[in-house]
């Protein structure tokens, strides 16, 4: 896995990532325009900054439906051949997966364990080619309990496909 540090990402790239994260976090207080509970019992929320007439809405919804049904092949149909997922940490942006084959392997392993239960998803904004949302994923624990992990996610699209994904997870304490 490659590591993009603040130095290699560049000042502009680092500032852009920080700006996007700040804007997304400030959107927390915006009013909702369509929260509901899905058929699987998880929350789905949309802020007033979500452009429902955006060209990528159908692609996003179809991909989520496939993902929630644990249909890996259906979910990857919406991905660009050059799709890359980054996790943003204190050290910089680390490439988690790059390309369809790595996505297929990573998601297959995740679904294969049976530990992922589902997710609450709060869409804060969709404008042009960029979607910003919070995901609260739920996992079963060894003792039969449940734990959640919240992540700020920024998706970028190009040419009708999901191109890049930036995942900001809070530091574990």
C-alpha positions as CSV (number, residue, x, y, z in Angstrom):
1,X,0.0,0.0,0.0
2,X,1.3,3.4,-0.8
3,X,1.3,6.3,1.6
4,X,0.6,9.8,0.6
5,X,2.0,12.1,3.3
6,X,1.2,15.8,3.7
7,X,4.5,16.4,1.9
8,X,3.6,14.3,-1.2
9,X,0.0,15.3,-1.2
10,X,1.1,18.9,-1.3
11,X,0.0,22.0,0.5
12,X,-3.0,22.5,-1.8
13,X,-4.2,18.9,-1.6
14,X,-3.9,18.8,2.2
15,X,-5.7,22.1,2.6
16,X,-8.5,20.9,0.2
17,X,-9.0,17.7,2.3
18,X,-9.0,19.7,5.6
19,X,-11.5,22.2,4.0
20,X,-13.8,19.4,2.8
21,X,-13.8,17.7,6.2
22,X,-14.4,21.1,8.0
23,X,-17.3,21.9,5.7
24,X,-18.8,18.5,6.2
25,X,-18.5,18.7,10.0
26,X,-20.1,22.1,10.0
27,X,-23.0,20.7,8.0
28,X,-24.0,18.6,11.1
29,X,-26.3,21.4,12.2
30,X,-28.1,21.7,8.9
31,X,-31.8,20.7,8.8
32,X,-32.7,17.3,7.4
33,X,-35.0,16.9,4.4
34,X,-35.8,13.3,4.3
35,X,-34.6,11.1,7.2
36,X,-36.2,7.7,7.4
37,X,-35.6,4.2,8.5
38,X,-34.8,1.7,5.7
39,X,-36.3,-1.7,5.3
40,X,-33.2,-3.2,7.0
41,X,-33.8,-1.0,10.1
42,X,-31.0,1.4,9.6
43,X,-31.4,5.2,9.3
44,X,-31.0,7.1,6.1
45,X,-30.6,10.9,6.3
46,X,-30.3,13.7,3.8
47,X,-29.4,17.3,4.4
48,X,-30.8,20.3,2.5
49,X,-27.5,20.4,0.6
50,X,-28.2,17.1,-1.1
51,X,-29.0,17.8,-4.8
52,X,-31.6,15.1,-5.6
53,X,-31.5,16.1,-9.3
54,X,-27.8,15.5,-9.5
55,X,-26.6,13.2,-12.3
56,X,-25.0,10.8,-9.8
57,X,-28.0,10.1,-7.6
58,X,-29.1,7.0,-9.5
59,X,-25.6,5.6,-9.5
60,X,-25.2,6.2,-5.8
61,X,-28.5,4.7,-4.9
62,X,-28.0,1.6,-7.1
63,X,-24.5,1.0,-5.7
64,X,-25.9,1.3,-2.1
65,X,-28.7,-1.1,-2.9
66,X,-26.2,-3.7,-4.2
67,X,-23.9,-3.1,-1.3
68,X,-26.6,-3.5,1.4
69,X,-27.7,-6.7,-0.3
70,X,-24.1,-7.8,-0.1
71,X,-23.9,-8.1,-3.9
72,X,-20.3,-7.3,-4.6
73,X,-20.4,-7.7,-8.4
74,X,-23.4,-5.3,-8.5
75,X,-21.8,-2.8,-6.2
76,X,-18.6,-2.6,-8.3
77,X,-20.5,-1.8,-11.5
78,X,-20.5,1.9,-10.4
79,X,-16.7,2.0,-9.8
80,X,-14.3,3.6,-12.2
81,X,-11.5,1.2,-13.4
82,X,-9.0,3.5,-11.5
83,X,-11.1,3.6,-8.3
84,X,-9.0,4.3,-5.3
85,X,-10.0,4.4,-1.6
86,X,-7.9,6.4,0.8
87,X,-8.0,6.4,4.6
88,X,-7.0,9.8,6.1
89,X,-4.9,9.5,9.2
90,X,-2.7,11.8,11.2
91,X,0.2,10.6,9.0
92,X,-1.6,11.5,5.7
93,X,-3.7,9.7,3.1
94,X,-3.0,6.0,2.9
95,X,-4.2,4.0,-0.1
96,X,-6.5,1.2,1.2
97,X,-7.6,-0.3,-2.1
98,X,-6.9,0.6,-5.7
99,X,-8.6,-1.0,-8.7
100,X,-11.6,-3.3,-9.1
101,X,-9.8,-6.5,-8.1
102,X,-8.7,-5.1,-4.8
103,X,-12.2,-3.8,-4.1
104,X,-13.7,-7.2,-4.9
105,X,-11.2,-8.9,-2.5
106,X,-11.5,-6.4,0.4
107,X,-15.3,-6.3,0.3
108,X,-15.6,-10.1,-0.2
109,X,-13.4,-10.6,2.9
110,X,-15.5,-8.1,4.9
111,X,-18.8,-9.7,3.9
112,X,-17.4,-13.2,4.3
113,X,-16.8,-12.8,8.1
114,X,-20.5,-12.0,8.6
115,X,-19.6,-9.4,11.2
116,X,-20.8,-6.4,9.2
117,X,-24.5,-5.9,10.2
118,X,-25.4,-2.7,8.2
119,X,-25.0,1.0,8.5
120,X,-26.8,4.3,9.2
121,X,-26.0,6.7,6.4
122,X,-26.3,10.5,6.7
123,X,-25.8,12.3,3.3
124,X,-24.7,15.9,4.1
125,X,-24.2,17.1,0.6
126,X,-24.1,16.1,-3.1
127,X,-23.0,18.8,-5.5
128,X,-21.4,18.4,-8.9
129,X,-19.3,15.2,-8.7
130,X,-18.8,15.1,-4.9
131,X,-20.9,13.4,-2.2
132,X,-20.1,14.0,1.5
133,X,-21.7,11.6,4.1
134,X,-21.3,10.1,7.5
135,X,-21.5,6.3,7.8
136,X,-22.1,4.6,11.1
137,X,-21.2,0.9,10.4
138,X,-22.4,-1.7,12.9
139,X,-20.4,-4.9,13.5
140,X,-21.1,-7.9,15.7
141,X,-18.6,-8.6,18.5
142,X,-17.1,-11.8,19.8
143,X,-19.3,-11.6,22.9
144,X,-22.5,-11.4,20.9
145,X,-22.7,-7.6,21.3
146,X,-22.6,-4.9,18.7
147,X,-20.1,-2.0,18.1
148,X,-20.3,0.9,15.7
149,X,-17.7,2.8,13.8
150,X,-18.4,6.3,12.4
151,X,-16.6,7.6,9.4
152,X,-16.8,10.9,7.4
153,X,-16.6,9.9,3.7
154,X,-16.1,12.0,0.6
155,X,-16.8,10.4,-2.7
156,X,-15.7,11.8,-6.0
157,X,-17.2,10.7,-9.4
158,X,-16.1,11.1,-12.9
159,X,-17.5,10.0,-16.3
160,X,-20.6,8.4,-14.6
161,X,-18.6,6.3,-12.1
162,X,-17.3,6.5,-8.5
163,X,-13.7,7.5,-8.9
164,X,-12.1,8.2,-5.5
165,X,-13.2,7.7,-1.9
166,X,-11.7,9.6,1.1
167,X,-12.4,8.0,4.5
168,X,-11.8,10.1,7.7
169,X,-12.1,7.9,10.8
170,X,-11.7,9.4,14.3
171,X,-8.6,8.2,16.2
172,X,-9.3,5.4,18.5
173,X,-8.7,6.4,22.1
